[in-house]
Amino acid sequence: MDQKIEKIVWTTKALNTYNSIINYLEKEWTEKEVQNFISKTNSLILRLTRYPEIGRPSQKRKNTRIYLLNKHTTLTYHFSARKTQITILLFWNQKRNPKDFSY
């Protein structure tokens, strides 16, 4: 499917988890890693506007997809073909307890 997404919406949880990753990188790593993470995230979101179904489908929630952003982080998003919209739901650190992952 090659459907153009017209709108990207970030949930509060997505913004909070994204910012917490940025804060962590700023404290523990270099500016290069921070910029790399931001760039990789922006590239993925741009790719999602063109290919919204590239993430693997969630086993728990309908129309929710999960994409491995890097070896430490996954991006979870909801894709609505009818609304031509993607809602960014969560950035998840892979080192956290998988039982806490609700998507």
KAFENDA-V699770 format. One record per helix or strand of 3 or more residues. SS is the DSSP state (H for helix, E for strand). FROM is the first residue (numbers start at 1). LEN is the number of residues. If there is no record, write none. Layout:
ss: [SS/SS]
from: [FROM/FROM]
len: [LEN/LEN]
This chain:
ss: [E/H/H/E/E/E/H]
from: [7/12/31/64/73/85/98]
len: [4/17/20/7/8/9/3]
